[in-house]
Amino acid sequence: MEEKELKDRWKEYVGELFADVREDLEDTFDECPDIMEDGIKATQSEMTKGKAIGEDGMTTEIFEALGDFGIKIMTEIANKVYGIGELTEQMSQLVFIALPKIHGTLECSKQNN
């Protein structure tokens, strides 16, 4: 398979994999309760710690350090996005970046050296 054909096949495969085939959900937003702080706390506790810093410079540990203030702010943001019923263009983009694993490296910036 040529490189272009391979890329086209992957594009097709990923498109099928992430295709949204659900019924129209526009009317369901009014029926759902707000996201609760307990849900954000539970999600935070499940987040993996000790991972490399991403492009945004944020780590799980930074979010944890904000304590209840961070939980409150994240809950407000989540409810605003949920209440509007639309994701921003940036939030709806999927970006796959394959990084080779370099043993003992904890910062993304050192992965390319």
Backbone hydrogen bonds, N-H to C=O, Kabsch-Sander energy under -0.5 kcal/mol:
donor,donor_aa,acceptor,acceptor_aa,energy
6,L,2,E,-2.5
7,K,3,E,-2.5
8,D,4,K,-2.6
9,R,5,E,-2.4
10,W,6,L,-2.3
11,K,7,K,-2.4
12,E,8,D,-2.3
13,Y,9,R,-2.8
14,V,10,W,-2.9
15,G,11,K,-2.1
16,E,12,E,-2.3
17,L,13,Y,-2.4
18,F,14,V,-2.2
19,A,16,E,-0.7
21,V,19,A,-0.9
28,T,25,L,-1.5
29,F,26,E,-0.7
31,E,28,T,-0.7
32,C,28,T,-0.6
32,C,29,F,-0.7
39,G,36,M,-0.7
40,I,36,M,-1.5
41,K,37,E,-2.8
42,A,38,D,-2.4
43,T,39,G,-2.1
44,Q,40,I,-2.6
45,S,41,K,-2.3
46,E,42,A,-1.0
46,E,43,T,-0.5
47,M,43,T,-0.7
47,M,44,Q,-1.0
53,I,106,L,-0.8
54,G,58,M,-0.8
57,G,54,G,-1.6
63,F,59,T,-1.8
64,E,60,T,-2.6
65,A,61,E,-2.1
66,L,62,I,-0.9
66,L,63,F,-0.7
67,G,64,E,-1.8
69,F,66,L,-1.0
70,G,66,L,-1.0
71,I,67,G,-1.8
72,K,68,D,-2.6
73,I,69,F,-2.5
74,M,70,G,-2.7
75,T,71,I,-2.2
76,E,72,K,-2.2
77,I,73,I,-2.6
78,A,74,M,-2.7
79,N,75,T,-2.4
80,K,76,E,-2.1
81,V,77,I,-2.5
82,Y,78,A,-2.6
83,G,79,N,-2.8
84,I,80,K,-2.0
85,G,81,V,-1.8
86,E,81,V,-0.7
92,S,88,T,-1.5
93,Q,90,Q,-0.9
95,V,93,Q,-0.5
97,I,95,V,-0.6
98,A,96,F,-0.5
99,L,97,I,-0.6
103,H,101,K,-0.6
105,T,102,I,-1.9
106,L,104,G,-0.6
108,C,53,I,-1.0
110,K,107,E,-1.3
111,Q,108,C,-1.6
112,N,108,C,-0.5
113,N,110,K,-0.8
